[in-house]
Amino acid sequence: MKQVTLTINGKSVKTSPRSTILIAARSAGFRIPTLCYHPRLASVGSCRVCVVEIQGRGNLAASCVTPVADGMVVRTDSERVVAARRLVVELLLAGGEHNCSLCAASGDCELQNLAYELGIEKLDFPVEAPGYPRDTSNAMIERDLNKCVLCGRCVRACNEVQVNEVIDIGYRGARAKIVTAFDRNYGDSDCVFCGECVSVCPTGALREKAARFKGRPWEFQKTRTTCVYCGTGCQLDVNVRDGRVVKVTSDFRHGPPNYGSLCAKGRFAYDFIHHPDRLTTPLIKEDDEFREATWDEAMDLVVLGLSAIRNQEGPDAIGVLASARCTNEENYLLQKFTRACLGTNNIDHCARL
Amino acid sequence: MTNSISDLEHSEVILVTGSNTTEMHPVISSALKRAVRKRGAELILVDPRKIRLQRYASAWLRPKPGTDVAWINGLLHVILRDGLQNDTFIRDRTQGFEEMAELVKRYTPAHVEEITGIPAADIERAGRLYGRAKKASIVYAMGITQHTTGTDNVKSLANLAMLCGNIGIAGGGVNPLRGQNNVQGACDMGALPNVYSGYQQVGDAAVRERMALFWNVPQLPKVPGKTLTEITAGVLSGQVKAMYIVGENPMLSDPDLRHLKGALRNLHFLVVQDIFMTETAAMADVVLPAASFAEKDGTFTNTERRIQRVRKAIDPIGDCRADWSIIADLSTRLGFPMSYGSPEAIMDEIARVTPSYGGVSYRRIEGVGVQWPCPTPEHPGTPILHKESFTRGKGVFHAIDFEPPPEVPDAEYPLYLSTGRVLYHWHTGSMTRRSAGMSERVNRCEMEISAHDAAKLGLENGQEALVSSRRGQIAVTVTVSEKAVRGTVFIPFHFAEAAVNELTHGLRDPVAKIPGIKVCAVKVEPAPVSESR
């Protein structure tokens, strides 16, 4: 396809005619702040944070939805542009309950970052939060629409990405808000708790409830790994603070197979890891009761038990059950152990269940 | 899967059967739903239950449980009758076509309607939808395989895909969705009685010698071992005296539990290695505490054959140890030393002895996992199988006649029972039932029943009911649901306090040895008031 040439902040930029101004500017090294834009979602141009000035046009254009054109002359950082952005963000700040010291998102909030980036020191408007009750209807997702900036990213994530079709923008004008069917809370709605909405929310409106007060965003150590539930193999990030798993997130940049999407189990069913029921020491049964044992004691008993039966009855008197939960390395080792050490092929696992 | 998850979004037509995808594989279901909503793909859903995917389906077929071969033969019949088959593919890449074509002549839509209860017109429509598509994929799960005719069901789906040339192409394929995080990998690694890693046969002398040489042992056992069912039978007959069970809970997941419990009690020595005191671990002589997935390094292989990293995020809890380190220690103590510094060293050995994993290394899969076969480090991996030819050369059509399931409703046990999972729980529930969020959504065993059947039996929503089969009885909570089809109840198997596998039968598919737990006959009655809580 023939490339088009436009001028951004005085620099000549060649790009595909299918590109938007935002993409072209970013690839040329110019930063344009955004809010309702998300690379995994369709762009809607609703928040006006990404506005730019285009020579010959009266109004400012939302760069995320404006296609480039040959010969276009764009300014991304003029005084008029910055003033417009600042006004948008000030109005958003005034229209909700954005008290960072009481907010779980502080430190991981795009609105907070925008206020900082645009140098907003104080609001010229009175703060009028809508006063919605907080939705604490369930153990997984906490919803506080007083912190919602109506960017609609959650709506697009729910409908375009997961296609769960649970939420939409309801009501009109100043009363507009994100709603489930009949404006119920999440717990009583059709929500299936995939948490895709939480993962794209730029503010503290949607948060993982169990992670509240378990650490600040910058304290989490993220380890990328593979989900332990079904066979999809979703890539996820285990968020750890002080040796404890406090939440699970993902990132669309991890790529296949899930491109950042998770389900209720993958995102919220991690609390078994630190459950008090976890076995933490070897156990030996004596007189029908388990007693705690050291590893050496337990292993000696296993060695004794298995070798006695192998010697008396032959290796085929032993059966080994491997696990579809364990890693490849562990399954490989277990079949090697069964065949080369015990000397039997009696190994199977519950692939059929 | 012959194809990849992302590839499903490029299909024109997707046939989903025996998979409640939105609950069992939610993230894959999103790909299916996107294909329908964003790309205009047509979804053919074949499932007796009115599952959520039905909202997205262009055609919805509701067969009687256990009649899959019949409706698939019906589709084959319609496609052949209307000349929608791919003659080039059939000629160049398959054999056995004539016999199959001859057999399905009998499966007219009217005949199929008699067997399956699916209206003949719907068979016609689904056959034409699938047959006319340039690229159509088939997605299935345990609803197809967990039958005494499971192998026949899968071969029948393969017939359908080959008939229309939907193999080896993007947007096509036969795609089983695997239900456990590493069930693919456990099979790949040879945790099976008849194969080493990479499906190398233990019965093949050359393979055996090579493995013995590599593992540095004088010889390896020649005869394929026992499957889980055969091990259980062996315990009862006294042939098998000891078991070492790592990370499985057959005492909840296996059919006909009473039989299994008797077997485990008969053992002289049982070692269980797990993260929780499961129903199985409770029966052990020695329990070894294992690390969870968050506490160790390694790899899982997903349903699209993608080998991906598992990374240690926290130290093992208490005195727990990673399974690999326990196994290596045990082997060493039993006189066969194993010393690996890390799981990465084990993967390097796997790559050396497993042709399909030959190119796999942790460095290679650091960013994005690779799909096997990946025989060399330079190999790009294999997103689509059977592109040029099948593993055995030509694809084989199988002429398969319908056989009714071994147990169908009768006067005494008038309802079908089907089992499975629900969205918020997983397998035997040892992890999800200990999760606050999941338990808040679902924390009791609910039986799905149609309003019609519930009314007939005098059952109300939320009431306690007793369900019995020829093998046992459990108490469940009644959920009158529009998902349920008349004549069939559905009960999930996550709940130890209402273990549905006390009801299922242990009859197996003769080839795959998979139990037919998707179909049995039960009766349902209101629980006596004294037993209600």
Interface residues (C-beta under 8 A of the other chain):
Chain A: N138 A139 M140 E160 V161 Q162 V163 N164 V192 F193 C194 A210 Q221 T223 R224 T225 T226 C227 V228 Y229 C230 G231 T232 G233 C234 Q235 V238 V240 G243 R244 V245 G255 P256 P257 N258 S261 L262 C263 A264 K265 G266 F268 A269 Y270 D271 F272 I273 H274 H275 D277 R278 L279 T280 T281 P282 L283 I284 K285 F290 W295 A298 M299 D300 L301 V302 V303 G305 L306 S307 A308 I309 E313 P315 D316 A317 I318 G319 V320 L321 A322 S323 A324 R325 C326 T327 N328 E329 E330 N331 Y332 L333 L334 Q335 K336 F337 T338 R339 A340 C341 L342 G343 T344 N345 N346 I347 D348 H349 C350 A351 R352 L353
Chain B: S4 I5 S6 T22 M24 H25 P26 V27 I28 S30 K33 R34 R37 K38 T145 Q146 L177 R178 G179 Q180 N181 N182 V183 Q184 G185 A186 C187 D188 M189 G190 A191 L192 P193 N194 Y196 S197 V202 M211 A212 W215 V217 L220 P221 V223 P224 G225 K226 T227 L228 I231 G234 V235 Q239 V240 K241 A242 M243 Y244 I245 V246 G247 E248 P250 S253 D254 H268 F269 V271 D274 I275 F276 M277 A281 A284 D285 V286 V287 L288 P289 A290 S292 F293 A294 E295 K296 G298 T299 F300 T301 N302 T303 E304 R306 I307 Q308 R309 V310 R311 K312 A313 I314 D315 I317 G318 D319 C320 R321 A322 D323 W324 I327 A328 D329 L330 S331 R333 L334 G335 F336 M338 Y340 P343 I346 M347 E349 I350 G367 V368 G369 L423 Y424 W426 H427 S430 M431 T432 R434 S435 A436 G437 M438 E440 R441 A512 K513 I514 P515 I517
